Amino acid sequence: MADFDRRTALKGGLTVSAVGLLGTATISAADAASGVAEPKIYGTAAWNARPPGGAIEVQNHKPTYIVVHHTVEPGNVTDYTLEHAFWASRSIQNFHMDTRGWIDTGQQFTNSRGGHITEGRHRSLEILRGGTQHVLGANVGNNNSTCIGIENEGLYSKEDVTPALWDSLVKLVAYIASQYDISPEFIKGHRDFNSTECPGTVLYNRLPELRTEVGKLLGTASPKVDLPEWPLLKPGDSGPRVRTAQELLRARGFAVPVDGLFGQSTKDAVAAVAARNGLERDTCGATAATDETGFLGSDVWPLIVGSGTDPRALKARLAG
C-alpha cells in the first residue's frame, strides 16, 4: 500500500478515498497575523523518534487545508504528562512504520490530551517554520499533497476533548494558518475528505468554534459561512438523508429499498460503489476495531450523484 494514500492512529485504519467539491482559497500575508507565536512543539528528537525508513518528501508549495483528526487509541486517557505524550508519539510511529509499512509517522503533528504538541513526520516543524513548502504526510487519503494533519489523542465520537488539548489545538492551528496564509474556513475535519467518523462527531462539531477562535488570533474577520459538507451516513442510520442516498443508489442501478433505513443492502451498495471506484475501505476503532465499511461520506456522495443533479443544491438540502 502506498505510504501517501492512508492514515491511521495507533490501531485501526481510517477510510481512504477521493475528495469531492472542496474549494481552494488563501488569504494574503497582509491579512494574516504574521506575529502569531509558535507554540511549544517538541521535535522528533525530543521524543526519541526512530529515523524515517525513506526520504521525507518536501513539496515546493504550501498546503491548502489544515485537517483535524483523532487518534482513537489509546482512548481518553487521564495521563496528561509530557512523558505520556512522548510515549504516544513513539507508539503511533511504531504502528505506522511496522504495521502500515509507511516510512514514518503519517501526520505532521500530534496533540496530546495534556496539551503537549509533538512533531510527527520528520522535518514537519522545520518546513512549517519556513512557511513556503509542505512535508508530504499520510493522513488524508488521496489528498495529502494539499493537507497538513494534526492527530489529537483520544476518541471524540461521544466525549469532548480536554481543555488543555483544545487550547493547544487552537494555538497550533493558528500558527500553521499564519505561517501558510490559510484562511480559517479551510480548517477541515478528516471526514470532509474521506468516509470516516474521524475526528469524531463531538470534535467535528466544534470545528466552527475552532475556526472562529483561530480567526481571532489571526486578526481576521469572522470566517465566512461555508456551504455544508456532505453528511456522513452510517449503517443503522435512518431518515430523509438516507432515503435520498437510496434514491441515488437506485438511479445508479442498485436494488436497494427506499425506506430511509440504512440496512445491509444499502451498506453493501455503498461498499460496492467504493470498490468500483478504487476507494479502499478500512477500519477505524479502538481496542475493538469499528468497521467503517459501507460508510457513506464525502468521497462516495459525488460518485452516486447523477449528472443532472446540482451537487451544491443537494448538499444544501441534505443539511436542512
N, C-alpha and C positions, 0 to 999 in steps of 0.2 A: 504494500500500500504506500502511496506517495506521502512523504512527510508533510507536504503542504496542504493536503486535502482534508485533514480531520483534526479535531481537538478532543481532549478528554480530561478528566480530573480524577487523579488517584486510581479509581477503579470505575469501570464502565465508560463506554464511549458516548459520544453525542452524535446525532444525525448530521450527515453532510449532504450538500446539495448545491443547487444553483440559486443565486439571489434573484429576486424579481422586483422591478419597479421601484428601486430606491434612487432618490435624486442625488446630485452631487453639487456641492457649493462650499465655498470657503469665505472667510472674512479677511479683510486686509489687515496688515500688521498695524496700521493706524487705528483700526477698530478694536483690535485685541489688546489686552493689558499686558504689555511685554514684561511688566515688572512682577508677574505672579511668581512667588517664591517657590523654589524647588523644595518639595517636602523631603523628609529623611527617607532615603531609599538605600537599602543595603544591597550592594553589588553581589555578583555571583561568588566572588572570593570570600565575602563575609560569611556566607552560609556553607562554604566548602563544597561548592558545586563540582561535579565531575567535568572534565574537559568535554567539549562537544565532540560528537562522533563524526563530524564532517565540517565542511566550510560553512560558516554563517553567511547567508546571502544578504547583502545590503543593497536595497534598490534605490535608484537615484531619483526618488520622488518622495513626497510627503504622503502619509496615509490620509484617506478621506474620512474614515469613521473611527470613533473610539467605541469599542464594544465591551459591554459588561457581561461577565459570566459568573456562575457559582461553581465551586469545585465538587459539590455533592458530598464527597468524602473529605475528611474524616467526620463529617457531620457538624453539628453545632456544639463544639467542644467548649469547655469553660476554662481551658488553659490559655490564658491571654499573654503568656510570656514571650519574649523575643526568642528564647531557646526553642519553644514550640513552633514558632513561625519558621525558624530555620529548618527544623525537622520536617515540617510540612513541605517546604520548598524542595528538600532533598528527596522526599517520598514521591512528589509529583515528577521530578526529573527522572528518578529511577524507573517509575512506571512508564513514562513516555518513551524512554530510551530502551528499556529492557523488554517491555511487553508490546508497545506500539511500534517499536523499531524506528523511532524518529531520531534525528541527530542530537536533539537537545530538548529542553522544556518547550512545550508548544506555545504558551502565552509569553508575551513580553514582560508582564509584571504580575505579581501575586500580592494580594492584600489579606492579611490575617484578621481573625476575629478580635485580636488585641490591637488592631490598627497599625501593625508593622508591615511596611511595604518592602518587598524584595524584588530584585531583578530576576526575571525568569530566564528567557533565552539570552545567551551570552551576547554582549555588545549592545543590548537594547538601551541601557542607560546612556552609554557613550553616544550613540546615534541620536537619541532623543535630545540630548543636550545640544547637539549640533543644529537641530531644527530644520534640516533640509532633506534628510534621507529617511529610509524606513527599513528596519530589520524584518525580513520575511519570517513570520511565525507559522504556527499550525493550530489555529484556534477557531477559524470560521470557514467552513467548507466552501471551496471554490472562490473565496473572496479574500484570501489572506494578503494579497498584494494591495488591497485597499483598506485593510483593517489593522488596528493595533488593539490587542486584547488585554483585559485585566481580569484575572481569576480572583474571585472573592471567596475566601474559605467559608464553607458551610453549605447548608441546604435550605433554600428560601422559597420553597413551594407553599409553606403554610406559616412559617415563622419569620419574624423580621430580623434584620441584621443588628449587630450590636452598635451602640452609639460610637464606639471607637472605630469600628470598621467604616461606618458611614462617614465620619469626619475625615478619615484618611482617604476614602474614595473620592470625596468632593475635592480635596486638595490635589490628589494625583491627577484626576481628570482635568481640573482647571489648569494645572501645569502643562499637561500634554496638549490641551487645546490652545494654550498660549504659545507654546513652542512651535506648533504646526499651523497656527491660524485656523483652527477648526471651529466653526460656529456651533453653539450648544445644541441646535436641532439635529446635529449629526452625531450625537451621543446615542448609541443604539444598544439593544439587547441582542444576545445571540439568536433568539427566536425570530428577530427581524430578518434574518438571512436563511435560517435552516429550520426544519420541522423538529423542534426540540423544546422542552419546557424551560430550558436554561434561559435566563438566570434565576428561574423560579418565579412563580406568579407574584409573590409579595414584593420581591426586589424589582421585578419588571414594572410593576405598577407604580413604583417610586421613581421611575426614570424622568417623568415630567418635573418632579421636585428636584432631582439631580440637575437637570438642565437649567432650572431657574437659579439654583444656588451657584452653579458654575458660572452662569451669566453674570451674576452679581460680582463674583471675584474677577471676572474678565473686564468688568466695567461696560458691558454691552447692554443693549435694550433687552427686554424680555424676549425669550425665544418665540419665534412665530409658531402658530398652531399648525402642526403638520397634518397632512391627510392621514387618516388612521391606517395603521399597518394591517396586513392580512391577519385575521384571527387564527389562533391555534385551537384546533378541534382534536379531541382525543376519543378513543373508544370508550363508550359509556356516556358520552355527552348526549344532550337532546335539545331540541328547539328549532326555531326558524333557520338559524345558520346551518345546522346540519341538514335540514331539508333542502336549502339552496345548494349545498355541496352535492347532495344526492341527485338533484335535478341536473347539475352539470355533469356528474359522472354518467348518468343515463344518456345524456346527449353525446357522450364520448363512447357509448356502446356497452357500458357495464350494466348488468341486470341487477341493480340494487333497488330495494324498496324506497319509496319517497314517503317515509313515515316520521322523519325528524328524529330517529333514534340511531345513534352511531353504533350499530351492531357489527357482527362478524363479517357480513357480506360487504358492508361499507369499508371496514378496515382492510379486507382483502383487496378491494378495488383500489384503494389509495396506495397500498403497498405495491400493487401491480403497476400503477402509473409511475411510481418512483423507480421501480425496477426497469421498466421500458425505457426510461429516460436516463438511466445510469446513475441514479441517486442512491448511493449505498446507505442502507439503513443500519442503525447501530442501536446500542442500548445506553441508557443513562440511569445510573442508580447508585445507591449507597451500598451497604453490605450485601443486601439482596437487590440485584440489579433490576431496574424497572424497564420493561420492554417498551421502546418507543416506536416499534414497527407499526406502520399504519397511521401515525400521527399526520394530521393534515395542517400544514403551516405555510410559511411564506415562500417556500421553494416549490410546493406542489400546487397551490392555488393557480398560479399563472399557467400551469400545464393543463388544467381542466376548464379554464375559461375559454369559451368559443371566440372565434374571430369577430363575431358580430356583437360582442359584449364590451362595453366600455369598462376597463378594469378600475378606473378611478371612481366611477359611479357605483360600481359593485362594492368596492371597499367601503365607500361612504355608507351604503345601505346596510352592509354587514355590521358596521359599527353602531347602527341605530338601535 
